[in-house]
Amino acid sequence: MAEVRLGDNESLESALRRFKRKVQQEDIIREVKRHAFYVPPGEKARLKSALARKRNRKKFRRVVE
């Protein structure tokens, strides 16, 4: 869970910026979107294999270049 404490003489805007950065680094938004709706097990497996293929293609491209 992302938590930001407001320091002495720190503006609310800068604390909000730090909070947004921390939420983005911890991938909280991605997790919330992933759990927002039900994905059947078959669809989940297809997504997982598609992501693996994409990663492998990307890795292979880096090696060739």
VMD Tcl script that draws the C-alpha trace (Angstrom):
set ca {
  {0.00 0.00 0.00}
  {1.40 3.37 -1.01}
  {1.80 5.81 1.85}
  {3.22 9.32 1.85}
  {3.72 11.40 4.97}
  {3.55 15.16 4.71}
  {6.87 16.64 5.83}
  {7.49 19.94 7.60}
  {7.14 22.92 5.27}
  {6.06 20.64 2.41}
  {3.21 21.67 0.19}
  {0.28 19.41 -0.42}
  {0.96 19.51 -4.16}
  {4.47 18.08 -3.79}
  {3.21 15.34 -1.46}
  {0.50 14.49 -3.99}
  {3.13 14.30 -6.72}
  {5.21 11.92 -4.58}
  {2.13 9.80 -3.92}
  {1.27 9.55 -7.61}
  {4.85 8.55 -8.42}
  {4.84 5.89 -5.71}
  {1.50 4.48 -6.90}
  {2.86 4.30 -10.43}
  {6.09 2.58 -9.32}
  {4.20 -0.04 -7.30}
  {1.86 -0.83 -10.24}
  {-1.22 -0.40 -8.05}
  {-3.33 0.91 -10.92}
  {-2.46 -2.11 -13.09}
  {-3.45 -4.48 -10.28}
  {-6.79 -2.72 -9.78}
  {-7.55 -2.90 -13.51}
  {-6.57 -6.57 -13.59}
  {-9.01 -7.40 -10.78}
  {-11.80 -5.15 -12.08}
  {-13.52 -7.95 -14.02}
  {-13.52 -11.73 -14.21}
  {-11.27 -13.40 -16.77}
  {-11.99 -17.08 -17.50}
  {-9.06 -19.47 -16.96}
  {-8.73 -20.22 -20.68}
  {-8.55 -16.53 -21.55}
  {-6.03 -15.97 -18.78}
  {-3.80 -18.72 -20.21}
  {-4.05 -17.23 -23.71}
  {-3.08 -13.80 -22.40}
  {-0.17 -15.27 -20.47}
  {1.18 -17.12 -23.52}
  {0.71 -14.05 -25.72}
  {2.72 -11.95 -23.29}
  {5.44 -14.62 -23.20}
  {5.62 -14.63 -27.02}
  {5.86 -10.85 -27.03}
  {8.66 -10.91 -24.44}
  {10.58 -13.54 -26.40}
  {10.27 -11.59 -29.65}
  {11.48 -8.46 -27.91}
  {14.40 -10.31 -26.34}
  {15.34 -11.92 -29.65}
  {15.28 -8.53 -31.40}
  {17.72 -7.13 -28.84}
  {20.14 -10.03 -29.35}
  {20.12 -9.70 -33.15}
  {20.73 -5.95 -33.20}
}
mol new
graphics top color blue
foreach p $ca { graphics top sphere $p radius 0.5 }
foreach p [lrange $ca 0 end-1] q [lrange $ca 1 end] { graphics top cylinder $p $q radius 0.2 }
display resetview
